[in-house]
Amino acid sequence: MTSTDRPIRIAVHLQLQHAEYDVIRRAAAEAENIGVDIVFNYDHFFPLDGDPNGKVFECWTVLGAWAESTSRVEIGALVTCNAYRNPDLLADMARTVDHISGGRLILGVGSGWWQKDFDEYGYTFGTAGQRLDHLAAAMPRIENRLARLNPPPTRKIPVLVGGGGEKKTLRIVAEHADIWHAFGDSDTLRRKIDVLEGHCRAIGRDPKEIEHSSQIVPSPAVPAERSDTMATPDELRELGFTLFTWTIGGPNYDLEPLRKWITWRDKHNG
């Protein structure tokens, strides 16, 4: 499927912070009932804002639970930190959640950026370049392990890679990703797309095979809302983006604003 004939999809990114698990479980169920297409969580060991030692739950354990407690939405992490798990183990975890969910997992993966997670849990933080090199080395291992597992995944598990680094990240996207998650103003994203397409041409891949994903911020101004650092939904659509994700954290998850985005999606999808 190319970027020109993909339907618009709406996702919610539930940060696993400052909330009891039963609240998180109800939020995922509500998102499914509202009609979102994907429910993402995050892969952090500490909150990203608020009380730095507040409540947090582990990413992949929650994904396994969501695989059982939901029935329609796709699920995944936005994104798994490559450094926290052996790549072969991560592939096995992904295959297992894929089966539990009946083929609804998206394998979101990135190089990691929150230094407190690394330091507190004993992982080497290093430099951004080193972390990206480790991600580049991990992706073939993940793919090779997925191909060798018994039973195999129920489908070709979609891989999502987030980021916009032009020399390393976008090369990884071109080589391995089915979905690219990025954000920025329209000029920035247009340049990143040009770079990504160049990487695709260099390896002989059709860039239209890669779904483009970005962020949204619910407001009454949909779809005209913008800021100095974010493209509007209409600008994103013009650039070929079709997956739109809203991020929200605990302790309460008010998903009511997503309803207007579902209406917007359905209007444009016909």
C-alpha positions in Angstrom: 0.0 0.0 0.0 1.4 3.4 -1.0 1.2 6.7 0.9 -1.4 7.9 -1.6 -4.0 5.2 -0.8 -3.5 4.6 2.9 -6.5 5.5 5.1 -6.0 8.0 7.9 -5.5 6.3 11.3 -5.8 7.7 14.8 -3.7 6.5 17.7 -3.5 7.3 21.4 -0.2 7.2 23.3 -0.9 6.3 26.9 2.1 7.2 29.0 2.3 4.6 31.8 2.9 7.3 34.5 1.2 8.6 37.7 -1.7 6.1 37.4 -2.9 2.9 38.9 -3.0 0.0 36.5 -6.7 -0.4 36.6 -7.0 3.2 35.4 -4.6 2.4 32.5 -6.5 -0.7 31.6 -9.8 1.2 31.5 -8.2 3.9 29.3 -7.1 1.4 26.8 -10.5 -0.1 26.7 -12.1 3.3 26.4 -9.8 4.2 23.5 -10.9 1.0 21.7 -14.5 1.7 22.3 -14.2 5.3 21.0 -12.8 3.9 17.8 -9.1 4.7 17.7 -7.0 2.5 15.5 -3.9 2.0 17.7 -3.1 2.2 21.4 0.5 2.9 22.2 2.3 2.9 25.5 5.8 4.1 26.4 9.0 2.4 27.5 10.3 4.4 30.5 11.0 3.4 34.1 10.3 6.8 35.6 7.8 9.6 34.8 8.8 12.1 32.1 7.1 15.0 34.0 5.5 15.7 37.4 6.8 13.7 40.4 10.1 12.2 39.2 9.5 9.2 41.4 5.8 8.8 40.6 4.0 5.6 39.6 5.2 3.9 36.4 4.5 0.4 34.9 6.8 -1.6 32.6 6.1 -1.4 28.9 6.0 -5.0 27.6 4.2 -6.5 30.6 1.5 -4.0 29.9 1.4 -4.8 26.2 0.9 -8.5 27.1 -2.0 -7.5 29.3 -3.5 -5.3 26.6 -3.2 -8.1 24.1 -5.7 -10.0 26.3 -7.9 -7.1 27.4 -8.5 -5.5 24.0 -9.8 -7.2 20.8 -9.7 -4.8 17.9 -7.0 -2.1 18.2 -3.4 -2.6 17.3 -1.1 -2.1 20.2 2.6 -1.2 20.6 5.2 0.9 22.3 6.1 4.4 21.1 8.8 3.3 21.3 10.7 0.4 22.9 14.2 1.4 23.9 16.6 -0.9 22.0 19.2 -0.8 24.9 16.9 -2.3 27.5 16.5 -5.8 26.1 18.6 -8.2 24.1 17.5 -7.9 20.5 16.8 -11.6 20.1 14.8 -11.6 23.3 12.8 -8.5 22.1 12.0 -10.4 18.9 10.7 -13.3 21.0 8.7 -11.0 23.2 7.2 -9.3 20.1 6.3 -12.6 18.5 4.6 -13.8 21.8 2.5 -10.6 22.1 1.7 -10.8 18.4 0.2 -14.3 19.1 -1.6 -13.3 22.3 -3.2 -10.3 20.5 -4.2 -12.3 17.4 -1.8 -10.3 15.1 -2.3 -6.8 16.4 1.2 -5.8 17.6 3.3 -3.0 16.1 6.9 -3.2 17.1 8.0 0.3 17.8 11.7 0.6 18.5 14.2 3.4 19.0 17.6 4.2 20.4 16.5 5.7 23.7 17.1 9.2 25.1 16.0 9.5 28.8 19.3 9.3 30.7 17.7 8.6 34.0 16.3 5.3 32.8 19.7 4.2 31.7 21.5 5.3 34.8 19.0 4.0 37.3 18.7 0.6 35.7 22.4 0.1 34.9 22.5 0.6 31.1 25.3 2.4 29.4 24.0 5.8 28.1 26.9 6.7 25.8 26.3 9.2 23.0 23.4 9.6 20.7 25.5 8.3 17.9 26.5 5.2 19.8 22.9 4.4 20.7 21.9 4.7 17.1 24.8 2.5 16.0 23.5 -0.1 18.5 20.0 0.2 17.1 21.3 -0.3 13.6 23.1 -3.4 14.7 20.1 -4.7 16.6 17.6 -4.5 13.7 19.0 -7.4 11.6 19.2 -9.5 14.8 15.5 -8.8 15.5 14.5 -9.7 11.9 16.6 -12.8 11.9 15.2 -14.1 15.2 11.6 -13.4 14.0 12.3 -15.5 11.0 13.6 -18.4 13.1 11.0 -18.6 15.9 8.7 -21.5 16.2 5.8 -20.8 15.9 6.5 -17.8 13.7 4.6 -14.5 14.1 1.0 -14.5 12.9 1.9 -11.9 10.3 4.8 -9.7 9.2 4.9 -7.6 12.4 5.0 -3.9 11.4 8.1 -2.1 12.6 7.9 1.5 13.6 11.0 3.6 14.0 10.8 7.1 15.5 13.2 10.0 14.9 14.5 12.4 12.3 18.3 12.1 12.4 19.3 12.5 8.8 22.5 10.4 8.7 21.7 7.4 10.9 18.0 7.3 12.0 16.5 7.9 8.6 18.8 5.3 7.1 17.5 2.8 9.7 14.0 3.8 8.8 14.7 3.2 5.1 16.3 -0.2 5.7 13.9 -1.6 8.3 10.7 0.4 9.1 7.2 0.0 7.9 6.2 3.1 9.8 8.2 6.3 10.4 7.2 8.5 13.4 8.4 12.1 13.3 7.3 15.5 14.3 8.2 19.1 13.5 7.0 22.0 11.3 6.1 21.4 7.7 9.4 22.7 6.4 11.4 20.5 8.7 9.3 17.4 7.8 9.6 18.1 4.1 13.4 18.1 4.4 13.3 14.9 6.4 11.1 13.2 3.8 13.5 14.2 1.1 16.4 12.7 3.1 14.4 9.5 3.8 13.5 9.1 0.1 17.2 9.5 -0.7 18.1 6.7 1.7 15.4 4.5 0.1 16.7 5.2 -3.4 20.2 4.2 -2.2 19.0 0.8 -1.2 16.5 0.3 -3.9 13.4 0.6 -1.7 10.1 2.3 -2.7 9.7 5.1 0.0 5.9 4.8 -0.5 6.1 1.5 1.4 6.7 3.4 4.6 3.7 4.8 6.4 4.3 8.3 7.9 3.2 9.0 11.4 3.2 12.2 13.5 1.6 13.8 16.6 -1.7 15.7 17.1 -2.9 17.9 19.9 -6.7 17.8 20.5 -8.3 21.2 20.5 -11.5 22.8 19.3 -9.6 24.1 16.3 -9.2 20.7 14.6 -7.8 20.5 12.0 -6.4 24.0 11.8 -4.4 23.8 15.0 -0.7 24.5 14.8 2.2 25.8 16.8 5.6 27.1 15.9 7.0 23.6 16.1 4.2 21.4 14.7 2.7 21.1 11.3 -1.1 21.2 11.1 -3.0 18.0 10.2 -3.8 19.4 6.8 -0.1 20.1 6.2 0.8 16.7 7.4 -1.7 15.1 5.1 -0.3 17.1 2.2 3.1 15.7 3.0 1.8 12.2 3.0 1.3 11.5 6.7 -1.7 9.3 7.5 -1.1 8.1 11.1 -1.9 10.7 13.8 -1.1 10.1 17.5 -2.1 12.0 20.6 -0.1 11.6 23.8 -1.6 11.7 27.3 -0.4 10.8 30.8 -1.9 9.8 34.1 -3.2 9.9 36.7 -6.4 10.4 34.7 -6.9 9.8 31.0 -9.6 12.0 29.6 -10.0 10.7 26.1 -13.1 12.6 25.2 -11.2 15.1 22.9 -10.3 12.1 20.7 -13.9 11.7 19.5 -13.6 14.7 17.2 -10.5 13.2 15.7 -12.4 10.0 15.0 -15.1 12.0 13.2 -12.4 13.9 11.3 -10.8 10.6 10.3 -14.1 9.1 9.2 -14.9 12.2 7.1 -11.7 12.0 5.2 -11.7 8.2 4.8 -15.2 8.3 3.4 
